Amino acid sequence: MLDITAEKCLKKTSNNYILTVLLGKRVRELRRGARPLYETKSKNFVEIAMEEIALGKVEVKQEDEKPTL
């Protein structure tokens, strides 16, 4: 098991909610057949996704547009 903590991942995101959404989306991608963005022997999708976030391989893309009412 890798030494990954939420604190390492939170350094790459602005809050827990964004981290949770990002983690969930990446895990779904991995389950659907996406390849890990770094070399690993781990088969646990959550561990892989957390490590990718901690390494800065996966980032949040924010749109500059303001919502319209």
C-alpha positions as CSV (number, residue, x, y, z in Angstrom):
1,M,0.0,0.0,0.0
2,L,1.2,3.5,-0.9
3,D,1.8,6.2,1.7
4,I,-0.9,8.6,0.4
5,T,-2.9,10.9,2.6
6,A,-5.7,13.3,2.0
7,E,-3.5,16.1,3.1
8,K,-1.1,15.5,0.2
9,C,-4.0,15.6,-2.2
10,L,-5.5,18.7,-0.6
11,K,-2.4,20.6,-1.4
12,K,-3.3,20.2,-5.1
13,T,-7.0,21.2,-4.7
14,S,-8.8,24.0,-2.9
15,N,-11.1,22.0,-0.7
16,N,-12.5,18.6,0.3
17,Y,-15.5,18.7,-2.0
18,I,-13.4,19.4,-5.1
19,L,-11.0,16.6,-4.0
20,T,-13.9,14.1,-3.6
21,V,-15.4,15.0,-7.0
22,L,-12.0,14.8,-8.7
23,L,-11.2,11.5,-7.1
24,G,-14.6,10.0,-8.0
25,K,-14.3,11.1,-11.6
26,R,-10.8,9.7,-12.0
27,V,-11.7,6.4,-10.3
28,R,-14.6,6.0,-12.8
29,E,-12.2,6.7,-15.7
30,L,-9.8,4.0,-14.4
31,R,-12.6,1.5,-14.0
32,R,-13.7,2.1,-17.6
33,G,-10.2,1.2,-18.8
34,A,-8.1,4.4,-18.6
35,R,-4.5,3.8,-18.0
36,P,-2.7,5.1,-14.9
37,L,-0.8,8.3,-15.6
38,Y,2.3,6.9,-13.7
39,E,3.9,3.5,-13.5
40,T,2.4,1.4,-10.7
41,K,1.8,-2.2,-9.7
42,S,-1.2,-1.2,-7.6
43,K,-4.6,-2.6,-8.8
44,N,-6.6,-0.4,-6.4
45,F,-8.2,2.4,-8.4
46,V,-8.6,4.7,-5.4
47,E,-4.9,4.4,-4.5
48,I,-3.9,5.1,-8.1
49,A,-6.2,8.1,-8.4
50,M,-5.0,9.6,-5.1
51,E,-1.4,9.2,-6.1
52,E,-2.1,10.8,-9.5
53,I,-3.7,13.8,-7.7
54,A,-0.8,14.0,-5.2
55,L,1.7,14.0,-8.0
56,G,-0.1,16.7,-9.9
57,K,-0.9,14.4,-12.8
58,V,-4.6,15.1,-12.5
59,E,-5.9,18.6,-12.0
60,V,-9.2,20.5,-11.8
61,K,-10.0,22.5,-14.9
62,Q,-12.0,25.6,-13.9
63,E,-14.0,27.5,-16.4
64,D,-13.8,31.3,-16.4
65,E,-17.4,31.8,-17.4
66,K,-19.9,33.3,-15.0
67,P,-23.2,31.4,-14.6
68,T,-26.1,33.1,-16.3
69,L,-29.4,33.4,-14.5
